[in-house]
Structures are given as C-alpha cells and as structure tokens.
Amino acid sequence: MSSNPLSGKVALVTGGSRGIGAAIARRLAADGAKVAITYVNGGEQARAVVEEIEAAGGRAIAIKADNRDVVAVEKAVNDAAGALGRLDILVNSAGIWRTAPIDVLSLADFDETMDVNLRAPFVASKAAAVHMGEGGRIISIGSNLAERVTDTGLSAYSTSKAAIAGLTKALARDLGPRGITANVVHPGSTDTDMNPAEGPHAEPQLQKMATPRFGKVEEIAGMVAWLAGPESRFVTGAALTIDGGANA
C-alpha cells in the first residue's frame, strides 16, 4: 500500500482539537488527507493541532462549531468542503459525557447528550453526503458502552452511542448505492485527559479488560484511518470494537 493512502482526500473531524479526535486528525493528515477539525472552546488546542499537521507538511484548518447548534454543524461541513475543495471523509468524533443514575439524571442532561452525541452526527452526515461521491466515508466514534453497559449512571450516554450504531447501519443502506460507506468505531477505555490511564477511576476499568491496559489514542486513530482508506472499501454498516477485550 502507498504510504499516503489518503492523498488527494479531504477529511472533516468533529471535536478534533483534543483526545481521540486530535489523534484521528493527525493520523489522517499523516496518511495524506487535507484535514478540517471543529472545536468549541479549545481554540488554542485546535490551533496547536493545525500547526502540528502543517509543520509535518500537511494542510489543516480549524472551524469553531458547537455540536449543540444545528446551523453551526451544517456550516462547518460546508465550510470545510469549500475551503479545502471537496469532502471525502467525515469523522463524527465530538461527544459529551453526562452520567447519573436514572432517578437523578436530568432531562436537560439527557437532551444535551442526544443533541451532541446523536443529532449532530446525523446533521453532519446529512450535510456531508451532499458533497461526497464514490469512495466517500462516514465514520462515527461510538463506545463499547453501547454494546455492554457495565456500570450505573449510563442511561443517556449508552443510549446515545447505541443509537449511533443504528444510525450507521441506516446510513450504510441509504448511501451504499452511491459508493459511500458508513461505519462506527467503539473505543473502550482510552488514555485521554478526560479518562487518564493513571486516574482515580482507572483500576475498575482495567479489571474488566482481557488486555489490562488503557488504549492509546493513536490505536483508535489507526482503526479510523483503515476505515477511511482503500482497503476497507467493502466494509459498511459495521461496528468495530477496540476495547482491550472489555466486552469479550
């Protein structure tokens, strides 16, 4: 395979200023794609990601867009395609984490979780499909907690991520005739600033894994890059779990 399998492609990664999203943006750029990322509050982090990609010889832009705002999400997709000339890959990575037992969780938190984790990917995918042709890729970041709810307080989060898997299958059916694939990646515990491998909540997570270590953001990005590339052209409607065997 070429060392630049995504040469000539353009990708948009929502929530690409930090954590898994930033790692995905860096990896897609390393594989040859021009990359746009969205951010909400992390403007400095977004600029750092863009500068890192450009320092390595790539092309990247950052677009401020809140996943709670439908108009902003649509505009980010259209602005990315306009600024970079086309759009081939959408990675729905932006998400929020609201947890509480069902008798405590507020309706506002439930609604916000659905707005950010589910409605925004639907809106972005719908907008992106207008720009995509044969070989287009829509990849959403779910969670292994969509497949197996291992703790309390996850009614909003797990529901949103399970729904992303359903949306992905529907997108695969709708867009398959046009040669566009749709897949979801379900990460497990991954070492980020939101869930550090050395954090106070790490040990219970490690005890659930067949391979007792946290994932690296680069490992999640590697799976996304494969789905974005030419070797995965016959994979669509799939949910790929990368969680160290926590759900085994």
Helices and strands as residue ranges (DSSP letters): E 10-13, H 19-30, E 34-39, H 43-55, E 60-64, H 70-84, E 89-92, H 107-114, I 115-119, H 120-131, E 137-141, G 144-146, H 155-175, G 176-178, E 181-187, H 202-206, H 217-228, G 230-232, E 239-242
